[in-house]
Each structure stands twice: as C-alpha cells, then as structure tokens.
C-alpha cells in the first residue's frame, strides 16, 4: 500500500537512525492495511501521520556523583506519544542500551497496548542509558534524584504517570517519587509501581508475568486445551519472568528455563523458583550460581550461544514465554521452537520476536500472543493502582487479580474477534493492532486536529 510505504519513508527521513522504532511502526502499519483501505476517514484525517509522531519528546542530561566523588552524565528521555485516550502511561527503563530509538519504539507500542486494555490511558515511555548494575543504593538514589529534577515538570496524576521497566523497580520508583514530592510539595499518584507502604497496589509486581500466562491459557482454551502439563521455556529473570514462572506452576505447567545477561539456565525437572527469587530479588546475583544447589541443571554462558539466536529457545518444550527484551527471539529460534514441538508463544517482553520470527509463528499457525496484547497486564494493573490512589482505597490481592484476569480475557476476546472480522482468525497480531488502532484513531478524530 503506497500510503503506508510513503509514511514509513518519510518517517525514516525525519527520524534518522532509529531502527527499533521503524521496526515497531512497520509491524503495526502493515497489519492495518485492511482497515485503512476500507475507512477513508483515517487517511483524510492524517491519523497515521499524526500517530507515528510523538506529541512531545523530552530529552535531557542527568548529571550525578558516584561514591568516589566522580561526576557522570547520562541521557534522560520521556516520550509522551499519544494522549487521545487518557494521561500518558508507560514505564521508565534504566539500561545502557537505552537510546531515542528504543524509547520511541516502546512508547509507540504502549499506545496500542494501553488501548487494548479498554482503560482510559494514553501511551508514553521514558528512561536513561544509566546502568544500575553494580551501583550502590546511594549512587542509585543520587541518579534518580537528578533524573527527577528535570522530569518532575512533565508528569502528574492526570498528565503523565510513569512506572517501572527494566532496571527500575520499587527502589528506583521510591527515590524518584521522594524527589518528586520534595520538588512539588504534592503527595499524589504521579507514579505507579510504588511500595505497598505508600500507595502501591497488591499484585502489581506479579501482573505482567501473570497476565502473559493468563493470555496463553485463553489462547489454549480457544482450542479446547490448557496449560496443565505443558513444559515451558521462559527467558529473562526479572519480575516478568519470575512471576510468569510462578503462575505457570500454579496452573499446572512446568517452566524449565530462564536467562539473564550472563547466559541461559536449563533445568529439565523444573526451575526451582524459590532459589531464583533469592538469587535475583535477594542477592541480585548471576543465574550461574543456581547450579551450585542444582548440579543436574545446565548453565549455558552467552559466549556459547548459537550464532543465529538464543540458547534458551533451543530445547524441547510445549510453550515459550519471551520475557527479557526486544529482538531476543530470531527467525532461527522460531524455527527451532516449532521443530521442537512448541505450540504456543506468549510474549511477556516488548517486541521480543523479530519480524521474521513472527512470520514463522504465523505461517505455522501456532497460538501466538504478541506483546502488546499478552503483556498488557502490567500497565492494566498500573491503571488499577491509579484508580485506588484517586479514590484513596486499597484493594485486596484477590480483587486486583480477578480484575487482571478479566482484562486479559477482554484483550484476548477483542483481538480474536477482530482477527476473525478481517478474515484471519489465527492472526492475533492483526487483530490486536486493528482493534487498538481503531479505538485510538476514532478518539483522535473526535478530538480534532491536535
């Protein structure tokens, strides 16, 4: 479709050298062809041209002092992408790989993910190329305070509500909220992912991982199957991966792998989840130490990975849950998964599969849950935290988890019914993209050219 190709070409011209962002935009726009062809209002209102351009891009320096008195300078970002459905909502990522392209791809994906939840939240994302690994609590506090010295001007409970992401957990949120409160003099729901001591929500920590598993189970239920008895590959070892594994065990499945920046852990009899929590949440150590307690497990260092992909995807399993980072699952990985009996992939991370890998899954007609649908449980529960803050209430874990399950069911039903409406019943990528786009685009038309 010339309209889409010309839009992407123009984007590459005006936003050069942003490959991850182009990838996210192309994946969405190409699946929108059926609705764009049949709805001329979207073209005459320049919805695509407006949608791919953020409403606001905030970039700033973050100077801070380490424990030895040395001065460091990092880059800070907040991309406020689209507010047609509500306040900007999306996490902050602290990782050395962070750049403008990654933050823009994450923010663009967030628009559609948030729209799928059916909740009143727009899309945004932010972060820094700061690496919290190996830093003391004092260094992390000073960095977070410096980061907030700029960001506080742009956020608030009805404007933009950041949360955590890779490298940003309850500790970092606490330091940033403390500085926000100091600078503004206001105690309000300007962040989600907060501690339970001061406004956080039960089940928020678990929500993304739980949600990816709930979504997987809904996909299987559509085929009169369940997760019970399934052997599952999981990547990552952060919040998403840990709580995906926890929910898999609760539903009768067995996670047999996880991974971190050092390599992949494979335990054929099932991952010892309590030990993983101790290693990652308590000790903040490498997964390599796991085999000290379980010599029957294997740890494959990153140096021994196959040249064309990731070791975590090269084992026999029924299901795969990519929960680490973008583009971690290649075409060769996808082919290996299919060859080894995988019937389901549910993405806990943002854009973890390359486009070539996605094509392999779609061609094989396995159950494939794209990240913007399958991992929306985290941001959905963040909005539930916002609702609790606004009403000054606290809900039980069971109340939040029940709402989460229903939201994930609604997302699956919406993506599935939209895919069927457009004649591709097995393509939840198309279904999720069109359903989310339609909701955002219609709101943008009603609100005028802004």
Secondary structure, DSSP 8 states (H G I E B T S, - for coil): -HHHHHHHHHHHHHS-S-HHHHHHHHHHHHHTHHHHHH-HHHHHTTHHHHHTS-SEEEEEEEEEE-TTS-EEEEEEEEEEEE-SSSEEEEEEEE-TT--HHHHHHHHHHHHHHHHHTTSSEEEEEEEES---TT--HHHHHHHHHHHHHHHGGG-BTTTEEEEEBTTB-HHHHHHHHHHHHHHH---S-SBSS--GGGT--TTHHHHHHHHHHHHHHHHHHHTT--STT-EEEE---SHHHHHHHHHHHHTT-EE-EEEETTEEEE-TT---HHHHHIIIIIS---GGGGGGT-TTSEEEEGGGS-TTS-GGGSS--SEEE--S-TT-B-HHHHHHHHHTT--EEE--SSS-B-HHHHHHHHHHT-EEE-HHHHTTHHHHHHHHHHHHHHHT----HHHHHHHHHHHHHHHHHHHHHHHHHTT-TT-HHHHHHHHHHHHHHHHHHHT---
